[in-house]
Amino acid sequence: MPANPKHLTKSTWQQFAKISSGLLGGYIISSLFHMSLALWLPYSKEVLITAIYTHYIVWCGLLIVPFLFKNGWKAWALYAAVIVLVYVIYYFGNQYNSFV
């Protein structure tokens, strides 16, 4: 059964923003999240082993989120803010581990 056309995004730029934020932004967030977990948790080897599976699951979840937004650029703004936040957590974890 096809989707109702009134619910579909008409603008190609909005479609591009949603798809690119889901693919690229979701992948970056998922990668940084798992790298941060490996730095902050004491069992980094086990985190990296299970990250093979959980990375894909988290990425699939983050791939769906931008399609819940009306505006794809707001999804990019949200993902950019989350990327900066998770990168700061990763950066401070890396600095903390270099002093220890």
C-alpha positions as CSV (number, residue, x, y, z in Angstrom):
1,M,0.0,0.0,0.0
2,P,1.7,3.3,-1.0
3,A,2.1,6.2,1.3
4,N,-0.3,9.1,1.3
5,P,1.3,11.8,-0.8
6,K,0.2,14.6,1.5
7,H,2.5,13.2,4.2
8,L,5.6,13.0,2.0
9,T,8.2,15.7,1.8
10,K,8.0,17.6,-1.4
11,S,11.3,19.5,-1.3
12,T,14.4,17.6,-2.5
13,W,16.6,19.7,-0.2
14,Q,14.6,18.6,2.8
15,Q,14.8,14.9,1.7
16,F,18.6,15.3,1.2
17,A,18.9,16.9,4.6
18,K,17.0,14.1,6.3
19,I,18.8,11.3,4.5
20,S,22.3,12.8,4.9
21,S,21.7,13.6,8.6
22,G,20.5,10.1,9.2
23,L,23.3,8.4,7.4
24,L,26.3,10.6,8.1
25,G,25.3,12.3,11.4
26,G,23.9,9.1,12.8
27,Y,27.1,7.2,12.0
28,I,29.3,9.9,13.5
29,I,27.2,10.0,16.7
30,S,27.3,6.2,17.0
31,S,31.0,6.0,16.5
32,L,31.8,8.8,18.9
33,F,29.5,7.3,21.5
34,H,31.2,3.9,21.3
35,M,34.7,5.5,21.4
36,S,33.7,7.5,24.5
37,L,32.4,4.3,26.2
38,A,35.7,2.6,25.5
39,L,37.6,5.5,27.1
40,W,35.4,6.0,30.1
41,L,34.5,2.4,31.1
42,P,37.1,0.1,32.7
43,Y,36.4,-2.8,30.4
44,S,37.4,-1.1,27.1
45,K,38.3,-4.4,25.4
46,E,34.8,-5.8,26.0
47,V,33.2,-2.5,24.9
48,L,35.0,-2.6,21.6
49,I,34.1,-6.2,21.0
50,T,30.4,-5.6,21.6
51,A,30.6,-2.3,19.7
52,I,30.6,-4.3,16.5
53,Y,27.0,-5.2,17.1
54,T,25.7,-2.3,19.1
55,H,27.2,0.3,16.7
56,Y,24.9,-1.0,13.9
57,I,21.8,-1.0,16.2
58,V,22.4,2.5,17.4
59,W,23.1,3.7,13.9
60,C,19.8,2.2,12.6
61,G,17.9,4.0,15.4
62,L,19.6,7.3,14.6
63,L,18.8,6.8,11.0
64,I,15.1,6.9,11.7
65,V,15.0,9.9,13.9
66,P,15.4,12.7,11.2
67,F,12.3,11.4,9.4
68,L,10.3,12.4,12.5
69,F,11.2,16.1,11.9
70,K,9.3,18.4,9.6
71,N,12.4,20.3,8.7
72,G,15.5,18.3,7.8
73,W,17.9,21.1,8.7
74,K,16.6,21.1,12.3
75,A,17.6,17.4,12.4
76,W,21.0,18.4,11.2
77,A,21.2,21.1,13.9
78,L,20.3,18.6,16.6
79,Y,22.7,16.0,15.3
80,A,25.5,18.6,15.1
81,A,24.9,19.6,18.7
82,V,24.9,16.0,19.8
83,I,28.1,15.4,17.8
84,V,29.8,18.3,19.5
85,L,28.6,17.2,23.0
86,V,29.8,13.6,22.5
87,Y,33.1,14.8,21.0
88,V,33.7,17.0,24.1
89,I,33.0,13.9,26.3
90,Y,35.4,11.9,24.2
91,Y,38.1,14.7,24.3
92,F,38.0,15.0,28.1
93,G,38.1,11.2,28.4
94,N,41.1,11.1,26.2
95,Q,42.8,13.9,28.2
96,Y,42.0,12.2,31.5
97,N,43.5,8.8,30.3
98,S,46.6,10.6,29.1
99,F,47.2,11.9,32.7
100,V,46.5,8.6,34.4
